[in-house]
Amino acid sequence: MIPVTKSFLPPIEEYVVQVQRAYNNQWLTNRGELVQELEQKLSDYLELEESKILCMSNGTIPLQIALKLLGNNGEIITTPFSYVATTAAIVWENCTPVFVDIHPDFLTIDETKIEAAITDKTTCILATHVFGNPCHIEQIERIASKHNLKVIYDAAHCFGVKYKGKSIFEYGDISTCSFHATKLFHTGEGGAVFCKDQALLKQIFLSHAFGHIGDDYIQLGVNGKISELQAAMGLSVLQYIEDIIAKRKENFELYKYHLGERLTMLNIRAETKYNYCYIPVICSSENELLRIKGKLEENIIFSRRYFYPSLNTLTYFGKNEKCLVSEKISQRILCLPNYFELTEQQIKKIVELIISSL
Ligand SMILES: Cc1ncc(COP(=O)(O)O)c(C=O)c1O
């Protein structure tokens, strides 16, 4: 069986050493030694300059907190091509998603269409650096400052990505990441928020910890805290992060070598140091996609329709505008297996099966 992804598991002895520290401290949550060490090590590894990191329980809660603080129950300009959590967070926070179609090559929100979607109710742009591919950050910043809007980046896929020499997490008013078990860097479940503005960061901090510090009850809050046990996993995985990225890069290049001429692969924006987190391929038709997916499944190999469907078509998000590029790409895009243990032989088998079904 070849799954579409597999969690990277560090040697259990190394994980146990970290868990033992939590036992010794008899401290399992509420920002103990391990969480603080993890944040410091992540900040160093990511070479954060202006932004500070705050780890949380997953990658969804930072989006919700960002929208609670900046969305102001308004209209949020967003992408239809992302994981469902991006739009769900908007609706959950009583804001209204306004979908803007995506760029056909980069698959990120089409920055040339954003201005036409702005109304006097718009408060934020929430854009996803989808598959770790940066949005057109400069243009989004220009539009946001012209119209006095806040920018939130869903950077769930972006661990280790740099854009123009800086961590991608440094861009936007708030940037978020997921440390879910299937992500490149993970803590089992987990996530983080990145923010430069100290006053906003304080609000985010309070929001994720019930809104109080000791007996001082300051603002509305929820529980978004990461535990020491999650941090133990993160500290153990972080030791291997360079190997993990290097292996994913090898996988990516092998797929590209064999399939690049036959299927459309992700077009990475210039000046990006990429992390090779996913292997999305765009087929010529939905039928072709279904043939490939079926052929792989006959051989107990699993790919994933990611992202499908286009989020503007989900009726429970309300009545929404058409986004033809996103709808067409969603029908034709398939993510191929990519994980640390995947072997060259396995990739060659996958490639052969794909070619035979084209
Ligand atoms: C683009 C995007 N945003 C948000 C999330 C939510 O992250 P989490 O699963 O850590 O809550 C994911 C998870 O896969 C994602 O892919």
The ligand as a Tripos MOL2 file, in Angstrom:
@<TRIPOS>MOLECULE
LIG
   16    16     1     0     0
SMALL
NO_CHARGES

@<TRIPOS>ATOM
      1 C1         -4.7320   25.5600    3.6590 C.3       1 LIG1
      2 C2         -5.0540   25.0190    5.0140 C.ar      1 LIG1
      3 N1         -5.5270   25.8520    5.9450 N.ar      1 LIG1
      4 C3         -5.8210   25.4240    7.1790 C.ar      1 LIG1
      5 C4         -5.6530   24.1060    7.5370 C.ar      1 LIG1
      6 C5         -6.0390   23.6610    8.9070 C.3       1 LIG1
      7 O1         -4.9620   23.2120    9.6670 O.3       1 LIG1
      8 P1         -5.1890   22.1780   10.8600 P.3       1 LIG1
      9 O2         -5.5530   20.8570   10.2630 O.co2     1 LIG1
     10 O3         -3.8610   22.1410   11.5450 O.co2     1 LIG1
     11 O4         -6.2540   22.7310   11.7420 O.co2     1 LIG1
     12 C6         -5.1560   23.1960    6.6090 C.ar      1 LIG1
     13 C7         -4.9600   21.7840    6.9880 C.2       1 LIG1
     14 O5         -4.6130   20.9370    6.2350 O.2       1 LIG1
     15 C8         -4.8520   23.6480    5.2990 C.ar      1 LIG1
     16 O6         -4.4070   22.8140    4.3630 O.3       1 LIG1
@<TRIPOS>BOND
     1     1     2 1
     2     2     3 ar
     3     2    15 ar
     4     3     4 ar
     5     4     5 ar
     6     5     6 1
     7     5    12 ar
     8     6     7 1
     9     7     8 1
    10     8     9 2
    11     8    10 1
    12     8    11 1
    13    12    13 1
    14    12    15 ar
    15    13    14 2
    16    15    16 1
@<TRIPOS>SUBSTRUCTURE
     1 LIG1         1 GROUP 0 **** ****
